[in-house]
Amino acid sequence: MKVRFVQLESEAFLTDIDFMRMSAAERGVYVTLLFYLYCNGAKCEFDPPTLGRLCNCSDFENVWQNVAKKFQTRNGVIRHKRVTKELRMAKKFIQHQRKAGLTGASKRWQGHSTANSGAIANETKGNVIEKESKSLTNTSGLALSSSNSVRPAAFLPASQGLYFNSALTNIIRPRSQSDRTCFRNVTNWLNKGCAEGTFTQEIFARVLDLADEAKTGRKPAAVFMALLKKELGYKNERERKF
């Protein structure tokens, strides 16, 4: 399981006394190593020549002396507490969302294995969607009827949207830049819907459920987008302009 997105707080850097006292070279080495740890499972080998080339720093060993205290180095391996924590949280979120999606899929189709399972499943699926749509509409109405100065309870932090995107790309591997762009647009659409009160947090698990359903298709990303349009009325950026 590869985590592609993590929470990165700019304020944490700008309020860190140690970081503020660093020179430009020290900041460059520090941030580059952080990014590398995020991409490398929260650890990397302490090899000054290699790390110097990675950071594009010809004086790496001297610069490292003022940056080393921000990391933990043991048995020739570099780690960073915050990086380890964020990656652990991201992996737990992905596992939770995938489990929720699979559970939802199991419940949705459970009991529809009769001879007419296809027709029954389609009819039941439509009823469930209609009920859930009404529920979402009612939720939206309640949110809109409240004071504009109060955020809906369903509002989610941006980091959760990033974790969702990572979970989605773990279920359906993007085959092109177009697929990645579509997935980012879907994530933004869900975040916006939650912020406006149209959706609740459960929508993320539901969409991952659709992704899991689509992943076995010949063109998983295309099948996934078709399901989104059919079941949730999703429109891409071009369609929204008309």
C-alpha positions as CSV (number, residue, x, y, z in Angstrom):
1,M,0.0,0.0,0.0
2,K,1.6,3.2,-1.2
3,V,0.5,6.5,0.4
4,R,0.4,9.3,-2.3
5,F,-0.9,12.1,-0.2
6,V,-0.2,13.2,3.4
7,Q,-1.1,16.2,5.5
8,L,1.5,19.0,5.3
9,E,1.1,22.0,7.6
10,S,3.0,25.1,6.3
11,E,2.4,26.8,9.7
12,A,4.3,24.0,11.4
13,F,7.4,25.0,9.5
14,L,7.0,28.8,9.9
15,T,6.4,28.5,13.7
16,D,9.3,26.1,14.2
17,I,12.2,28.1,15.8
18,D,14.8,25.6,14.6
19,F,13.5,25.9,11.0
20,M,13.4,29.7,11.1
21,R,17.0,29.8,12.2
22,M,18.2,27.6,9.3
23,S,20.1,29.0,6.4
24,A,18.6,28.5,2.9
25,A,20.9,25.5,2.3
26,E,19.8,23.9,5.6
27,R,16.2,24.4,4.8
28,G,16.6,22.9,1.4
29,V,18.3,19.8,2.8
30,Y,15.7,19.5,5.6
31,V,12.6,19.7,3.4
32,T,14.1,17.5,0.7
33,L,14.8,14.8,3.2
34,L,11.3,15.1,4.6
35,F,9.8,14.6,1.1
36,Y,12.1,11.7,0.4
37,L,11.1,10.0,3.7
38,Y,7.4,10.4,2.8
39,C,8.1,8.7,-0.6
40,N,10.3,6.0,0.9
41,G,8.2,4.5,3.8
42,A,9.5,7.0,6.5
43,K,13.1,5.8,6.4
44,C,16.2,6.1,4.3
45,E,19.9,5.0,4.6
46,F,22.3,7.6,5.9
47,D,24.7,7.8,3.0
48,P,26.1,11.4,2.9
49,P,27.4,11.3,-0.8
50,T,24.1,9.9,-2.0
51,L,22.0,12.3,0.1
52,G,24.2,15.2,-1.0
53,R,23.3,14.5,-4.6
54,L,19.7,14.0,-3.7
55,C,19.6,17.4,-2.0
56,N,21.8,19.0,-4.6
57,C,24.1,20.1,-1.8
58,S,27.9,19.8,-2.4
59,D,28.6,20.7,1.3
60,F,26.0,18.2,2.7
61,E,28.1,16.9,5.6
62,N,28.6,20.4,7.1
63,V,25.0,21.4,6.5
64,W,23.8,18.1,8.0
65,Q,25.4,19.0,11.3
66,N,22.8,21.7,11.8
67,V,19.9,19.7,10.4
68,A,20.6,16.3,12.1
69,K,18.8,17.2,15.3
70,K,15.4,17.3,13.5
71,F,15.8,13.6,12.6
72,Q,16.5,10.3,14.4
73,T,19.5,8.3,13.1
74,R,19.9,4.8,14.4
75,N,21.9,1.9,12.9
76,G,22.6,4.0,9.8
77,V,18.9,4.7,9.1
78,I,17.3,8.2,9.2
79,R,13.7,8.6,10.4
80,H,11.4,11.6,11.4
81,K,8.7,11.3,14.0
82,R,6.1,13.5,12.2
83,V,6.6,11.7,8.9
84,T,6.2,8.3,10.5
85,K,3.0,9.5,12.3
86,E,1.5,11.0,9.2
87,L,2.2,7.9,7.1
88,R,0.7,5.6,9.8
89,M,-2.5,7.8,9.9
90,A,-2.8,7.8,6.2
91,K,-2.5,4.0,5.9
92,K,-5.1,3.5,8.7
93,F,-7.5,5.8,6.8
94,I,-7.0,4.0,3.5
95,Q,-7.6,0.6,5.3
96,H,-10.7,1.9,7.0
97,Q,-12.2,3.4,3.8
98,R,-11.6,0.3,1.8
99,K,-13.1,-1.9,4.5
100,A,-16.1,0.4,4.7
101,G,-16.5,0.2,0.9
102,L,-16.3,-3.6,0.8
103,T,-18.8,-3.8,3.7
104,G,-21.2,-1.5,1.9
105,A,-20.9,-3.5,-1.3
106,S,-21.6,-6.7,0.6
107,K,-24.7,-5.3,2.2
108,R,-26.0,-3.7,-1.0
109,W,-26.0,-6.9,-3.0
110,Q,-26.7,-9.4,-0.2
111,G,-29.8,-11.5,-0.7
112,H,-30.1,-11.0,-4.5
113,S,-28.9,-14.4,-5.7
114,T,-32.3,-15.7,-7.1
115,A,-32.9,-16.6,-10.7
116,N,-34.1,-13.1,-11.4
117,S,-31.2,-11.6,-9.5
118,G,-30.3,-9.1,-12.2
119,A,-33.7,-7.5,-12.4
120,I,-34.2,-7.6,-8.7
121,A,-30.8,-6.1,-8.0
122,N,-31.4,-3.3,-10.4
123,E,-34.8,-2.5,-8.9
124,T,-33.5,-2.6,-5.4
125,K,-30.4,-0.6,-6.3
126,G,-32.7,2.1,-7.8
127,N,-34.8,2.2,-4.6
128,V,-31.7,2.5,-2.4
129,I,-30.3,5.3,-4.5
130,E,-33.7,7.1,-4.5
131,K,-33.9,6.9,-0.7
132,E,-30.4,8.0,-0.2
133,S,-30.9,10.9,-2.7
134,K,-33.9,12.1,-0.7
135,S,-31.8,11.7,2.5
136,L,-29.0,13.8,1.0
137,T,-31.6,16.4,-0.3
138,N,-33.1,16.7,3.2
139,T,-29.6,17.0,4.7
140,S,-28.9,19.8,2.2
141,G,-32.1,21.6,3.0
142,L,-31.4,21.5,6.7
143,A,-27.9,22.9,6.2
144,L,-29.2,25.7,3.9
145,S,-31.9,26.7,6.3
146,S,-29.4,27.3,9.0
147,S,-27.4,30.5,9.4
148,N,-24.9,31.1,6.6
149,S,-22.2,31.8,9.3
150,V,-22.4,28.3,10.6
151,R,-20.5,25.6,8.8
152,P,-22.4,22.3,8.2
153,A,-21.4,19.5,10.5
154,A,-20.4,17.4,7.5
155,F,-17.6,19.8,6.6
156,L,-14.3,17.8,6.3
157,P,-10.7,18.9,6.5
158,A,-8.8,19.0,3.2
159,S,-6.4,16.3,4.5
160,Q,-9.3,13.8,4.5
161,G,-9.9,14.5,0.9
162,L,-6.3,13.8,0.2
163,Y,-6.5,10.5,2.0
164,F,-9.6,9.6,0.1
165,N,-7.8,10.3,-3.2
166,S,-5.0,8.0,-2.1
167,A,-7.5,5.3,-1.2
168,L,-9.2,5.7,-4.6
169,T,-6.0,5.4,-6.6
170,N,-5.1,2.3,-4.6
171,I,-8.4,0.6,-5.7
172,I,-8.3,1.9,-9.3
173,R,-4.7,2.5,-10.6
174,P,-4.7,5.5,-12.9
175,R,-3.5,4.6,-16.3
176,S,-3.0,8.1,-17.6
177,Q,-2.7,11.7,-16.4
178,S,-6.4,12.1,-17.5
179,D,-7.4,9.5,-15.0
180,R,-5.5,11.3,-12.2
181,T,-7.1,14.6,-13.1
182,C,-10.6,12.9,-13.1
183,F,-10.0,11.4,-9.7
184,R,-8.8,14.8,-8.3
185,N,-11.9,16.5,-9.7
186,V,-14.1,13.8,-8.0
187,T,-12.3,14.4,-4.7
188,N,-12.8,18.2,-5.0
189,W,-16.5,17.6,-5.9
190,L,-17.0,15.4,-2.8
191,N,-15.2,17.9,-0.5
192,K,-17.3,20.7,-1.9
193,G,-20.5,18.7,-1.4
194,C,-19.6,18.0,2.2
195,A,-18.8,21.7,2.8
196,E,-22.1,22.7,1.4
197,G,-24.1,20.1,3.3
198,T,-25.1,18.2,0.2
199,F,-23.2,15.1,1.4
200,T,-22.2,13.6,4.7
201,Q,-18.9,11.7,5.5
202,E,-20.5,8.4,4.4
203,I,-20.3,9.6,0.8
204,F,-16.6,8.8,0.8
205,A,-17.1,5.2,1.7
206,R,-19.9,4.9,-0.8
207,V,-17.8,6.3,-3.7
208,L,-15.0,3.9,-2.8
209,D,-17.6,1.2,-2.9
210,L,-18.4,2.2,-6.5
211,A,-14.7,2.2,-7.3
212,D,-14.4,-1.4,-5.9
213,E,-17.3,-2.4,-8.1
214,A,-15.8,-0.8,-11.2
215,K,-12.2,-2.1,-10.8
216,T,-12.9,-5.4,-12.5
217,G,-14.1,-3.8,-15.7
218,R,-12.0,-3.6,-18.9
219,K,-11.6,0.1,-18.3
220,P,-12.0,0.6,-14.6
221,A,-11.7,4.4,-14.5
222,A,-14.3,4.8,-17.3
223,V,-16.7,2.4,-15.6
224,F,-16.2,4.2,-12.3
225,M,-16.9,7.6,-13.8
226,A,-20.0,6.2,-15.5
227,L,-21.3,4.8,-12.2
228,L,-20.7,8.2,-10.5
229,K,-22.8,9.9,-13.2
230,K,-25.5,7.4,-13.0
231,E,-25.9,7.0,-9.3
232,L,-24.8,10.4,-7.9
233,G,-25.4,12.7,-10.9
234,Y,-21.7,13.6,-11.1
235,K,-20.8,16.0,-13.9
236,N,-17.3,16.8,-15.1
237,E,-16.0,20.4,-15.4
238,R,-17.0,20.7,-19.0
239,E,-20.6,19.4,-18.4
240,R,-21.1,21.8,-15.6
241,K,-20.6,24.8,-17.9
242,F,-23.7,23.9,-19.9
